[in-house]
Amino acid sequence: MSQENPEYVSVPVPAHLVPAVYAFIAERSGVTAGTAGSAAAPTAADLAIRSPQGEQQRRRDEWTVEDLRTLISDRRDSVQVVVAILDILAQQPGTRVGYGDLAGALQLDRTRLRGALSGFTRVLKAHYEREFWPMWWTEVPAGEGRGSEFVYYVSDVVARRWLEARAEA
């Protein structure tokens, strides 16, 4: 990119921070979407939320304390595995925890964990009318000759709400 247009450079940013980076750039550059005579210009945060990553973050952050309490009380096995994962992730918001590390911490074999996560997706769609988990996941290189691995993490918002829901459950 920098050879085509030296004014721009590519900078890797963790997916969960993209909305904040958009907001920062918008604030620093004074970007507004409003025009003279139109309604109030959107804030930098509004512009960030309109990004695809911002929309995904917003939809994950839509999980309220009450929603999370409902999740905690759901006795389905796949949901309880995710509840245990959220217990781990909420202790360290923004920190990526590898699939293998989660399987070890939960004392589950990798196949059972994969089945539980798949089952959780089906439960969300069928019983919660949601398509977004309350946590993020992304695939990263696993290391020399080991392919790739999924890592999981939660935002500060979800972590705070999760801990509140757990305290009240």
C-alpha positions as a Markdown table, in Angstrom:
| # | Residue | x | y | z |
|---|---|---|---|---|
| 1 | Met | 0.0 | 0.0 | 0.0 |
| 2 | Ser | 2.7 | 2.5 | 0.9 |
| 3 | Gln | 4.2 | 2.2 | -2.6 |
| 4 | Glu | 0.9 | 3.1 | -4.3 |
| 5 | Asn | 0.2 | 6.0 | -1.9 |
| 6 | Pro | 2.9 | 7.1 | 0.5 |
| 7 | Glu | 0.3 | 8.9 | 2.6 |
| 8 | Tyr | -1.1 | 5.6 | 3.9 |
| 9 | Val | 0.5 | 2.7 | 5.7 |
| 10 | Ser | -0.9 | -0.6 | 6.8 |
| 11 | Val | -0.9 | -1.1 | 10.6 |
| 12 | Pro | -2.0 | -4.4 | 12.2 |
| 13 | Val | -4.6 | -3.7 | 14.9 |
| 14 | Pro | -6.3 | -6.3 | 17.1 |
| 15 | Ala | -9.9 | -6.7 | 15.8 |
| 16 | His | -11.5 | -5.7 | 19.1 |
| 17 | Leu | -9.6 | -2.3 | 19.1 |
| 18 | Val | -10.5 | -1.3 | 15.5 |
| 19 | Pro | -13.5 | 0.8 | 16.6 |
| 20 | Ala | -11.3 | 2.7 | 19.0 |
| 21 | Val | -8.7 | 3.3 | 16.3 |
| 22 | Tyr | -11.4 | 4.6 | 14.0 |
| 23 | Ala | -12.6 | 6.9 | 16.7 |
| 24 | Phe | -9.1 | 8.2 | 17.4 |
| 25 | Ile | -8.4 | 8.9 | 13.7 |
| 26 | Ala | -11.8 | 10.6 | 13.3 |
| 27 | Glu | -11.2 | 12.8 | 16.4 |
| 28 | Arg | -7.6 | 13.7 | 15.3 |
| 29 | Ser | -8.6 | 14.5 | 11.8 |
| 30 | Gly | -11.8 | 16.4 | 12.7 |
| 31 | Val | -13.8 | 14.1 | 10.4 |
| 32 | Thr | -17.5 | 14.6 | 10.4 |
| 33 | Ala | -20.2 | 13.2 | 8.2 |
| 34 | Gly | -22.6 | 16.2 | 8.6 |
| 35 | Thr | -23.0 | 19.0 | 6.1 |
| 36 | Ala | -24.2 | 22.5 | 6.6 |
| 37 | Gly | -27.8 | 22.7 | 7.6 |
| 38 | Ser | -28.1 | 18.9 | 8.3 |
| 39 | Ala | -28.6 | 17.2 | 11.7 |
| 40 | Ala | -25.8 | 17.2 | 14.2 |
| 41 | Ala | -22.6 | 15.6 | 12.9 |
| 42 | Pro | -22.0 | 12.1 | 14.3 |
| 43 | Thr | -19.3 | 11.8 | 16.9 |
| 44 | Ala | -16.1 | 9.9 | 16.3 |
| 45 | Ala | -17.5 | 7.0 | 18.3 |
| 46 | Asp | -20.6 | 7.0 | 16.0 |
| 47 | Leu | -18.3 | 6.7 | 13.0 |
| 48 | Ala | -16.3 | 3.9 | 14.6 |
| 49 | Ile | -19.5 | 1.9 | 15.4 |
| 50 | Arg | -20.5 | 2.1 | 11.7 |
| 51 | Ser | -17.4 | 0.1 | 10.7 |
| 52 | Pro | -17.9 | -3.6 | 10.2 |
| 53 | Gln | -15.7 | -4.4 | 13.2 |
| 54 | Gly | -17.5 | -1.7 | 15.2 |
| 55 | Glu | -20.9 | -3.3 | 14.4 |
| 56 | Gln | -19.6 | -6.7 | 15.5 |
| 57 | Gln | -18.3 | -5.2 | 18.7 |
| 58 | Arg | -21.6 | -3.4 | 19.3 |
| 59 | Arg | -23.5 | -6.6 | 18.8 |
| 60 | Arg | -21.3 | -8.6 | 21.2 |
| 61 | Asp | -21.6 | -5.8 | 23.7 |
| 62 | Glu | -25.4 | -5.9 | 23.5 |
| 63 | Trp | -25.3 | -8.8 | 25.9 |
| 64 | Thr | -26.8 | -7.2 | 29.0 |
| 65 | Val | -26.2 | -8.4 | 32.6 |
| 66 | Glu | -29.7 | -9.9 | 32.5 |
| 67 | Asp | -28.9 | -11.7 | 29.2 |
| 68 | Leu | -25.7 | -13.1 | 30.8 |
| 69 | Arg | -27.6 | -14.2 | 33.9 |
| 70 | Thr | -30.0 | -16.1 | 31.6 |
| 71 | Leu | -27.0 | -17.7 | 29.9 |
| 72 | Ile | -25.5 | -18.7 | 33.3 |
| 73 | Ser | -28.8 | -20.4 | 34.4 |
| 74 | Asp | -29.1 | -22.3 | 31.1 |
| 75 | Arg | -28.3 | -26.0 | 32.0 |
| 76 | Arg | -27.5 | -27.2 | 28.5 |
| 77 | Asp | -24.0 | -28.8 | 28.4 |
| 78 | Ser | -22.8 | -26.6 | 25.5 |
| 79 | Val | -23.9 | -23.4 | 27.3 |
| 80 | Gln | -22.3 | -24.5 | 30.5 |
| 81 | Val | -19.0 | -25.0 | 28.7 |
| 82 | Val | -19.2 | -21.5 | 27.3 |
| 83 | Val | -20.1 | -20.2 | 30.8 |
| 84 | Ala | -16.9 | -21.8 | 32.1 |
| 85 | Ile | -14.9 | -20.2 | 29.2 |
| 86 | Leu | -16.5 | -16.8 | 30.0 |
| 87 | Asp | -15.4 | -17.2 | 33.6 |
| 88 | Ile | -11.8 | -17.6 | 32.4 |
| 89 | Leu | -11.9 | -14.8 | 29.8 |
| 90 | Ala | -13.7 | -12.2 | 32.1 |
| 91 | Gln | -10.7 | -12.4 | 34.5 |
| 92 | Gln | -8.5 | -10.9 | 31.8 |
| 93 | Pro | -10.5 | -8.9 | 29.3 |
| 94 | Gly | -8.7 | -8.3 | 25.9 |
| 95 | Thr | -6.2 | -11.1 | 26.6 |
| 96 | Arg | -6.3 | -13.8 | 24.0 |
| 97 | Val | -6.5 | -17.3 | 25.4 |
| 98 | Gly | -5.7 | -20.2 | 23.1 |
| 99 | Tyr | -8.1 | -23.1 | 22.3 |
| 100 | Gly | -5.6 | -25.6 | 23.7 |
| 101 | Asp | -5.2 | -23.5 | 26.9 |
| 102 | Leu | -9.0 | -23.4 | 27.3 |
| 103 | Ala | -9.3 | -27.1 | 26.8 |
| 104 | Gly | -6.6 | -27.7 | 29.4 |
| 105 | Ala | -8.1 | -25.3 | 31.9 |
| 106 | Leu | -11.6 | -26.9 | 31.5 |
| 107 | Gln | -10.1 | -30.4 | 31.5 |
| 108 | Leu | -11.9 | -31.2 | 28.2 |
| 109 | Asp | -10.4 | -32.9 | 25.2 |
| 110 | Arg | -10.3 | -30.7 | 22.1 |
| 111 | Thr | -13.0 | -32.7 | 20.3 |
| 112 | Arg | -15.5 | -32.2 | 23.2 |
| 113 | Leu | -14.7 | -28.5 | 23.3 |
| 114 | Arg | -15.2 | -28.1 | 19.6 |
| 115 | Gly | -18.6 | -29.9 | 19.9 |
| 116 | Ala | -19.6 | -27.7 | 22.8 |
| 117 | Leu | -18.8 | -24.5 | 20.9 |
| 118 | Ser | -20.6 | -25.8 | 17.8 |
| 119 | Gly | -23.6 | -26.7 | 20.0 |
| 120 | Phe | -23.5 | -23.2 | 21.6 |
| 121 | Thr | -23.9 | -21.6 | 18.2 |
| 122 | Arg | -27.0 | -23.7 | 17.5 |
| 123 | Val | -28.4 | -22.9 | 20.9 |
| 124 | Leu | -27.9 | -19.1 | 20.4 |
| 125 | Lys | -29.7 | -19.2 | 17.0 |
| 126 | Ala | -32.6 | -21.4 | 18.2 |
| 127 | His | -33.2 | -20.1 | 21.7 |
| 128 | Tyr | -31.6 | -16.7 | 22.0 |
| 129 | Glu | -32.2 | -15.4 | 18.5 |
| 130 | Arg | -28.6 | -14.2 | 18.3 |
| 131 | Glu | -25.8 | -14.8 | 15.9 |
| 132 | Phe | -22.9 | -13.2 | 17.9 |
| 133 | Trp | -21.3 | -14.9 | 20.8 |
| 134 | Pro | -20.6 | -12.6 | 23.8 |
| 135 | Met | -16.9 | -13.3 | 23.1 |
| 136 | Trp | -14.5 | -12.8 | 20.2 |
| 137 | Trp | -12.4 | -15.5 | 18.5 |
| 138 | Thr | -9.8 | -15.3 | 15.8 |
| 139 | Glu | -7.4 | -17.6 | 14.2 |
| 140 | Val | -3.7 | -17.1 | 14.7 |
| 141 | Pro | -0.5 | -19.0 | 13.7 |
| 142 | Ala | 0.2 | -21.6 | 16.3 |
| 143 | Gly | 3.9 | -21.6 | 15.8 |
| 144 | Glu | 6.7 | -23.3 | 13.8 |
| 145 | Gly | 5.1 | -26.1 | 11.8 |
| 146 | Arg | 2.0 | -26.3 | 13.9 |
| 147 | Gly | -0.6 | -24.6 | 11.6 |
| 148 | Ser | -3.0 | -22.3 | 13.4 |
| 149 | Glu | -5.1 | -22.1 | 16.5 |
| 150 | Phe | -8.2 | -20.2 | 17.6 |
| 151 | Val | -7.9 | -17.7 | 20.4 |
| 152 | Tyr | -10.8 | -16.3 | 22.4 |
| 153 | Tyr | -11.3 | -13.1 | 24.4 |
| 154 | Val | -13.9 | -10.7 | 25.7 |
| 155 | Ser | -14.2 | -6.9 | 25.7 |
| 156 | Asp | -14.0 | -4.8 | 28.8 |
| 157 | Val | -17.7 | -4.2 | 28.6 |
| 158 | Val | -18.6 | -7.9 | 28.4 |
| 159 | Ala | -16.1 | -8.8 | 31.1 |
| 160 | Arg | -17.6 | -6.2 | 33.5 |
| 161 | Arg | -21.2 | -7.3 | 32.8 |
| 162 | Trp | -20.2 | -11.0 | 33.1 |
| 163 | Leu | -18.6 | -10.4 | 36.5 |
| 164 | Glu | -21.7 | -8.5 | 37.6 |
| 165 | Ala | -24.0 | -11.3 | 36.4 |
| 166 | Arg | -21.9 | -13.9 | 38.1 |
| 167 | Ala | -22.0 | -12.0 | 41.4 |
| 168 | Glu | -25.8 | -11.8 | 41.2 |
| 169 | Ala | -26.3 | -15.4 | 40.1 |
